[in-house]
Amino acid sequence: MDTVITREKIELPAGAVLKLLGTWEDYQVLSQQLGDRAIPRIKYRTGEILLMAPLPEHGRDVALLADIAKVLLDRLEQRYDSFTPITMSLPEFSGIEPDFCFYIENWRSVVGKKRIDWQNDPPPDLVIEIDVTSYTDINDYLPYKVPEIWLFKNKQLLVYRLQGENYAISQSIYFPNVGEIVQQCLQIANEQTTSEAIRWLRGFLVG
């Protein structure tokens, strides 16, 4: 597939990342063209627009990590709300689409809401990003002050916590051993299926 960006059509081959110079208005126009489509993903930083078409492994890994988070949260009997797809935006400044996000401590702030006001409502407590194509930049989340980000890159889970005005690699505030759990689940998923990985996790937590 060729890369096509016109007023009528937006197409990128799988795995492609395209960076364009553009304004907030340009970003809004492209976002409207995409509508409810999950592909390609789109983000805005001041003066530039990035488009990315995920590879199949991207979607599988997103689903696996999100399922792991849900199983762990259920084990803790923790209330939460989760979203995907979702667009976080600060007009004229930033637009970003997390792969998956969870409201955990702030779940009450989004219950029943059809729209989230990113200038006034709290951000997600946890964001999950899968980076297969070097599209993700942790610092894109600084304007929103997301407390915790899981970045899965090069088959390794990196947990970033907001410390002051910057992100630093740390342990998850919710699941201190989540890195080891993800590695085990990934190995099972690669050798068998993602469903077997989640079944193993449930059994592991009970044992």
Secondary structure, DSSP 8 states (H G I E B T S, - for coil): ---EESSS-EE--TT-EEEEE--HHHHHHHHHHHTT--SSEEEEETTEEEEE---HHHHHHHHHHHHHHHHHHHHTT---EEESS--EEETTTEEE--SEEEESTTGGGTTT-SS--TTTS---SEEEEEESSS---GGGGGGGT-SEEEEEETTEEEEEEEETTEEEE---SS-TTHHHHHHHHHHHHHHS-HHHHHHHHHHHHH-
